[in-house]
Amino acid sequence: MRSLRALLATALVGGLLVSGSAVVSTTASAATTPTARVTGAKIASKTAPYGGKATIKPRVSASGRVVVKTKTLTVKHGTKTVAKNKTSVKLKAGTYRVTTRATFKTYSLRTTTKTVSRKKVGVAFGTDVTVTCTPTSVVADGYGDFDVTASCTSSRFDGARKESLTLFDMGDGTYWGFGDNLDELTTRVVPQTSKPFSAVLNPGADLKKSYLAKQTTTTKVWSKLKAKSLTQKLVIKQGKRPSHTAPISEWNCPSWAPIKGNADSGIYHVPGGRWYSRTKPEICFTTTAAARAAGYRASKNG
């Protein structure tokens, strides 16, 4: 027997899965062999700017099931250690012994399968289901109706549904009641305390049913920290000296570019010239040819 409330239940959505947490059994597959490669490559020769330094960094590549943790350089110039375990190093022109070192971890994959208990909607709200009810209390009111407290069970939902309601005599051989939990119960049996009876339950909420499912997860199993090194000879070349540079102080040019240039006048002064010591250089040239090429002329008075 279906009520008006049960007809409204067609507007509701049932059957949604709800995760459970009970673990029934666990099996793990054997860890697979890691496939990994870490390779250090030689650092190519570099050219440092004149009077400056060139920057070098480790060259390390990795593939497969591996994670590189660190990449560092240790540099020696003769017997002197210039840098130790650095991620980058600046070097002036010269010949060096460079060791590239990489630390890394490899991993294998472990697959674990668990049998877990989950829950789904066994009986949707507003849907009839046949149940067996066992009354703990039955009180007749003298008019053919009964106040009943009972527990109702079915294979389609977990546990027992507690009912507290009045079963009314419908006059057609059936008894019907509406509980405080919004459940409807219909039966053709006169209820008796402690005596199970069959009924049709129309629940006021979704009733859940447990089931077993396989849950598979894959995790990484890490190795201990490993290391790999590559040692090489590295030549840092000296860059070509420029034809001009900035002054090293307010009055002086560097020794390798001693010719003073004055940008306002466009005149250059050579060492030993009359105005050389009195000139504040704005640019310094290596040769008079370089100064002339930049558009400067020689001082007429030395």
C-alpha positions as CSV (number, residue, x, y, z in Angstrom):
1,M,0.0,0.0,0.0
2,R,1.4,3.4,-1.0
3,S,0.5,6.7,0.6
4,L,0.4,10.2,-0.8
5,R,3.7,10.9,0.9
6,A,5.2,7.9,-0.9
7,L,4.2,9.4,-4.2
8,L,6.1,12.6,-3.4
9,A,9.2,10.5,-3.0
10,T,9.6,10.2,-6.8
11,A,11.0,13.7,-6.7
12,L,14.0,12.6,-4.6
13,V,17.3,11.1,-5.7
14,G,18.3,7.7,-4.2
15,G,21.1,5.2,-4.6
16,L,24.1,7.5,-3.8
17,L,27.1,5.6,-2.5
18,V,28.5,6.5,0.9
19,S,32.1,5.4,1.8
20,G,32.6,3.1,4.7
21,S,35.8,2.3,6.6
22,A,35.8,-1.3,7.8
23,V,38.7,-3.2,6.4
24,V,38.1,-6.9,5.9
25,S,41.4,-8.1,4.4
26,T,44.5,-6.7,2.9
27,T,46.9,-8.2,0.3
28,A,50.0,-6.5,-1.2
29,S,51.7,-7.2,-4.4
30,A,55.5,-7.7,-4.6
31,A,57.5,-4.5,-5.1
32,T,58.6,-4.1,-8.7
33,T,62.2,-3.4,-9.6
34,P,62.9,0.3,-10.0
35,T,64.0,1.6,-13.4
36,A,66.2,4.6,-12.9
37,R,69.2,6.4,-14.3
38,V,71.2,9.3,-13.1
39,T,73.9,10.7,-15.4
40,G,76.5,13.4,-14.8
41,A,77.7,15.3,-17.9
42,K,81.0,17.1,-18.3
43,I,80.9,20.9,-18.1
44,A,82.1,22.5,-21.3
45,S,85.0,25.0,-21.3
46,K,83.9,28.6,-20.7
47,T,85.3,32.0,-21.4
48,A,85.4,34.5,-18.5
49,P,84.9,38.2,-19.2
50,Y,88.2,40.1,-19.2
51,G,89.1,40.7,-15.5
52,G,85.9,38.8,-14.5
53,K,84.6,35.3,-13.8
54,A,82.6,32.6,-15.5
55,T,79.7,30.8,-13.7
56,I,79.5,27.0,-13.8
57,K,76.7,24.8,-12.6
58,P,76.3,21.0,-12.3
59,R,75.0,19.1,-15.3
60,V,72.9,16.1,-14.1
61,S,70.1,14.3,-15.9
62,A,67.7,11.7,-14.5
63,S,65.2,9.3,-16.0
64,G,62.9,6.6,-14.7
65,R,61.9,6.0,-11.1
66,V,64.3,8.4,-9.5
67,V,64.3,11.7,-7.7
68,V,67.5,13.8,-7.6
69,K,67.9,15.4,-4.2
70,T,71.1,17.5,-4.6
71,K,73.5,18.6,-7.4
72,T,76.7,20.2,-6.2
73,L,80.2,21.1,-7.4
74,T,83.6,20.8,-5.7
75,V,86.4,22.7,-7.4
76,K,90.1,22.6,-7.0
77,H,92.8,24.8,-8.4
78,G,96.0,22.8,-8.0
79,T,96.0,21.7,-4.4
80,K,93.7,24.5,-3.3
81,T,89.9,23.9,-2.9
82,V,88.2,26.8,-4.4
83,A,84.6,25.7,-3.7
84,K,83.1,22.7,-1.9
85,N,79.6,21.3,-2.4
86,K,78.2,24.4,-4.1
87,T,75.2,24.6,-6.4
88,S,77.1,27.1,-8.6
89,V,80.7,28.5,-8.7
90,K,82.2,31.6,-10.3
91,L,85.7,31.0,-11.6
92,K,88.3,33.3,-13.1
93,A,90.5,32.2,-16.0
94,G,92.6,29.1,-15.2
95,T,92.6,25.3,-15.2
96,Y,90.6,23.5,-12.6
97,R,89.6,20.0,-11.4
98,V,85.8,19.9,-11.0
99,T,83.8,17.1,-9.3
100,T,80.1,17.0,-10.0
101,R,78.2,15.1,-7.3
102,A,74.5,14.1,-7.3
103,T,72.5,12.5,-4.5
104,F,69.3,10.7,-5.4
105,K,66.7,8.1,-4.4
106,T,65.1,5.5,-6.5
107,Y,61.7,4.0,-5.9
108,S,59.6,0.9,-6.7
109,L,55.8,0.8,-6.9
110,R,53.8,-1.3,-4.4
111,T,50.1,-2.0,-5.1
112,T,47.9,-2.8,-2.1
113,T,44.4,-4.2,-2.4
114,K,42.0,-4.1,0.5
115,T,38.5,-5.5,0.9
116,V,36.5,-2.7,2.5
117,S,33.0,-2.3,3.7
118,R,31.0,0.4,2.0
119,K,27.4,1.5,2.1
120,K,24.8,2.3,-0.5
121,V,21.1,3.2,-0.4
122,G,19.3,-0.2,-0.1
123,V,15.8,1.3,0.2
124,A,15.2,4.8,-1.0
125,F,12.9,7.3,0.9
126,G,9.3,6.7,-0.1
127,T,9.9,3.2,-1.5
128,D,7.9,0.2,-0.2
129,V,9.9,-2.7,1.3
130,T,8.6,-5.9,2.9
131,V,9.9,-6.2,6.5
132,T,9.5,-8.5,9.6
133,C,8.6,-6.6,12.7
134,T,8.9,-7.8,16.3
135,P,6.8,-5.7,18.8
136,T,8.2,-5.0,22.2
137,S,4.9,-3.3,23.2
138,V,1.3,-3.6,21.8
139,V,-1.5,-1.6,23.5
140,A,-5.1,-1.9,22.1
141,D,-7.2,1.3,22.5
142,G,-10.6,-0.5,22.4
143,Y,-11.6,0.8,19.0
144,G,-9.7,-1.7,16.9
145,D,-6.5,0.4,16.8
146,F,-3.1,-0.5,18.4
147,D,-0.2,1.6,19.8
148,V,2.8,-0.4,18.7
149,T,6.5,-0.2,19.5
150,A,8.5,-2.6,17.3
151,S,11.8,-3.3,15.5
152,C,11.6,-4.0,11.8
153,T,14.2,-5.7,9.7
154,S,14.9,-6.6,6.1
155,S,17.7,-8.1,4.0
156,R,17.6,-4.8,2.0
157,F,19.0,-2.6,4.7
158,D,21.3,-2.8,7.7
159,G,20.2,-3.3,11.3
160,A,16.7,-2.8,12.7
161,R,14.3,0.1,12.0
162,K,12.7,1.3,15.3
163,E,9.0,2.1,15.0
164,S,6.7,3.8,17.4
165,L,3.2,4.4,15.9
166,T,-0.5,3.8,16.1
167,L,-1.8,1.1,13.7
168,F,-5.3,2.1,12.6
169,D,-7.9,-0.4,11.4
170,M,-8.5,0.6,7.8
171,G,-11.7,-1.5,7.6
172,D,-10.4,-3.6,4.6
173,G,-8.4,-6.1,6.7
174,T,-5.3,-3.9,6.9
175,Y,-3.8,-1.9,9.6
176,W,-1.8,1.3,8.7
177,G,0.2,3.7,10.8
178,F,2.4,6.8,10.5
179,G,5.4,7.1,12.9
180,D,7.3,10.1,14.4
181,N,10.2,9.1,12.2
182,L,8.0,9.7,9.1
183,D,7.8,6.0,8.4
184,E,4.6,4.4,7.2
185,L,3.8,0.8,8.2
186,T,1.0,-1.4,6.7
187,T,0.1,-5.0,7.8
188,R,-2.7,-7.5,7.6
189,V,-1.8,-9.0,11.0
190,V,-3.1,-8.1,14.4
191,P,0.1,-7.3,16.3
192,Q,1.0,-9.2,19.4
193,T,3.9,-8.4,21.8
194,S,7.1,-10.4,21.0
195,K,5.4,-12.2,18.1
196,P,7.0,-11.3,14.7
197,F,4.7,-10.2,11.9
198,S,5.1,-9.3,8.2
199,A,4.5,-5.7,7.1
200,V,5.2,-3.2,4.3
201,L,7.5,-0.4,5.4
202,N,7.6,2.9,3.5
203,P,10.6,4.7,5.1
204,G,10.8,8.4,5.8
205,A,14.5,8.4,5.0
206,D,17.0,6.5,2.8
207,L,17.9,3.2,4.4
208,K,21.5,2.1,3.9
209,K,22.9,-1.4,3.0
210,S,26.5,-2.5,3.5
211,Y,28.5,-4.3,0.8
212,L,32.1,-5.4,0.2
213,A,34.3,-3.7,-2.4
214,K,37.9,-3.9,-3.5
215,Q,40.1,-0.8,-2.9
216,T,43.4,-0.6,-4.7
217,T,46.2,1.9,-3.9
218,T,49.7,2.3,-5.3
219,T,52.5,3.8,-3.2
220,K,56.2,4.5,-3.7
221,V,58.8,2.5,-1.8
222,W,61.9,4.6,-1.6
223,S,65.5,3.4,-1.5
224,K,68.3,4.7,0.8
225,L,70.0,7.9,-0.4
226,K,72.5,7.2,-3.2
227,A,75.3,9.3,-4.7
228,K,77.1,9.5,-8.1
229,S,80.2,11.6,-9.0
230,L,82.0,12.7,-12.1
231,T,85.4,14.4,-12.0
232,Q,86.8,16.3,-14.9
233,K,89.4,18.9,-16.0
234,L,87.9,22.3,-16.8
235,V,89.6,25.2,-18.5
236,I,88.2,28.7,-18.1
237,K,89.6,30.8,-20.9
238,Q,90.4,34.5,-20.5
239,G,88.1,36.8,-22.5
240,K,89.5,39.3,-24.9
241,R,90.6,42.5,-23.3
242,P,88.2,45.4,-24.3
243,S,89.5,48.6,-26.0
244,H,88.2,50.8,-23.2
245,T,86.8,50.6,-19.7
246,A,85.6,52.7,-16.8
247,P,88.0,54.5,-14.5
248,I,89.1,52.7,-11.3
249,S,88.9,55.9,-9.3
250,E,88.0,59.6,-9.7
251,W,91.5,60.4,-11.1
252,N,92.9,57.1,-12.3
253,C,92.6,54.6,-15.1
254,P,93.7,50.9,-14.8
255,S,97.2,50.1,-15.9
256,W,96.1,48.1,-18.9
257,A,94.0,51.1,-20.2
258,P,95.9,54.2,-19.1
259,I,94.7,56.7,-21.7
260,K,92.2,59.2,-20.1
261,G,89.3,60.4,-22.2
262,N,87.2,63.5,-21.5
263,A,83.7,63.1,-22.9
264,D,82.8,66.8,-22.7
265,S,85.8,67.9,-24.7
266,G,86.3,64.8,-26.8
267,I,90.0,64.9,-26.0
268,Y,92.2,62.1,-24.7
269,H,95.4,62.5,-22.6
270,V,98.3,60.1,-22.6
271,P,100.5,59.4,-19.5
272,G,103.3,62.0,-19.2
273,G,101.2,64.6,-21.0
274,R,100.9,68.1,-19.6
275,W,97.3,67.8,-18.5
276,Y,97.3,64.0,-17.8
277,S,97.5,64.2,-14.0
278,R,95.0,67.1,-13.8
279,T,92.3,65.2,-15.9
280,K,89.5,63.3,-14.3
281,P,88.8,60.4,-16.7
282,E,85.3,59.6,-17.8
283,I,86.6,56.7,-20.0
284,C,89.9,54.9,-20.2
285,F,91.4,53.6,-23.5
286,T,94.0,50.9,-24.1
287,T,95.7,52.7,-27.1
288,T,95.5,56.0,-28.8
289,A,94.1,54.2,-31.8
290,A,91.2,53.0,-29.7
291,A,90.6,56.5,-28.5
292,R,90.6,57.9,-32.0
293,A,88.3,55.1,-33.2
294,A,85.8,56.2,-30.4
295,G,85.9,59.8,-31.8
296,Y,88.4,61.4,-29.5
297,R,91.4,63.6,-30.5
298,A,94.7,64.0,-28.9
299,S,95.4,66.9,-26.6
300,K,97.2,69.7,-28.5
301,N,99.1,70.8,-25.4
302,G,100.2,67.3,-24.3
